[in-house]
Every structure is written in structure tokens, then in C-alpha cells.
Amino acid sequence: MSDHHVYKKVEIVGSSTKSIEDAIENALAECRKSIRNMEWFEVTETRGHIADGQVGHYQVALKIGFRIADS
């Protein structure tokens, strides 16, 4: 067992028509399909798409931190 860990970060953008929180959950759900050992996320940007004067989509940029296997 190693006494240290090494991590990598990737940046993604999640979106939702419902809420910022749902945009985060959607992003994490997609990442979970291909990235193992996810340990944290960091919201770096929050924005949205406007349609007919209202929120069309919430968009959230995230950095996902994950542990490198066997580190």
C-alpha cells in the first residue's frame, strides 16, 4: 500500500434545463462512465443559455479530480 497518492484533473462542462445542481450531477454521471477513482470536483465557471428571454440551459464548468490507479 502506497503512503501517497497522485491525482489528475480534467475539465468538463455539464448542462441542465433544471438547475445548476442538476448540471453538476449530469456532468458527474457522464464522467463516472469512463473515469475511475473520482475524488472531488471544483466549479470553475457558471453560465447559461438564454432562450426567449428565459433560462434555456444552465451550464457549469467543472474540474474533476481523480486518483491515478495504484498511486
HELIX and SHEET records of a PDB file:
HELIX    1   1 ILE A   20  ARG A   32  1                                  13    
SHEET    1   A 3 TYR A   7  SER A  16  0                                        
SHEET    2   A 3 GLN A  54  ARG A  67 -1                                        
SHEET    3   A 3 MET A  38  ALA A  51 -1                                        
END                                                                             
